[in-house]
Amino acid sequence: MTRNAGTQPPMPEQGAMGSTRRHQLTCAVCGRVFASARPQALYCSSGCKQAVLLQRRHEAGWRNRHRRCPRCGSVFVARRSDGVFCSGACRQAVHRKRTTHMKAQA
């Protein structure tokens, strides 16, 4: 009745909810084959998932940056999320017009 500890088969890894079924999947980012209890898993690690999320955030930020300059009317891609004018010259011209208009009223 004694068991030899070296002859026992290894225990299967348990996944979510005690399931022992593992799926062989390929990572959508790095292409590495990995095992997961979830058949819909796309990424092999949190690093690969984070890389995809950062890329999506970066692309979403640039999509909405096409603007029209209020001074000259040209369409441009803003370098900053709060960019309003196409160039420093347009920004400065509007500022000068606004400040001289305020001085004339005073």
Residue, then its C-alpha position, 0 to 999 in steps of 0.5 A: m500500500t505504499r506509493n512511490a512518489g516518483t511514479q505518479p503522473p503530474m497533476p493537470e493544471q486547473g483553469a477557471m472554475g476548476s476546469t482542466r481543459r487547456h486550449q493551445l492558442t497563438c498570441a495575436v501580437c507576438g505569434r507565440v503559442f500559449a495554453s489558456a483555459r479560455p478559448q477566446a483568449l487573444y494574448c499570451s501575456s499582460g505585456c502583449k495585451q498592454a501593447v495592443l491597448l497602447q497602440r489603439r489609444h495612440e491611433a485614436g488620439w491622432r484620428n480626431r486631430h484633423r482641424r480647420c484653422p479659425r484664422c486662415g481656414s486651412v485644414f491641418v493635423a494638430r500636434r497637441s490635443d488642444g491645438v487650435f491654429c495651424s501655425g504660430a503665425c496664425r495664433q499670434a495674428v489672432h492674439r494681436k487682433r484680440t489685444t488691439h481690439m480690447k485696447a481700442q474699447a478701453 
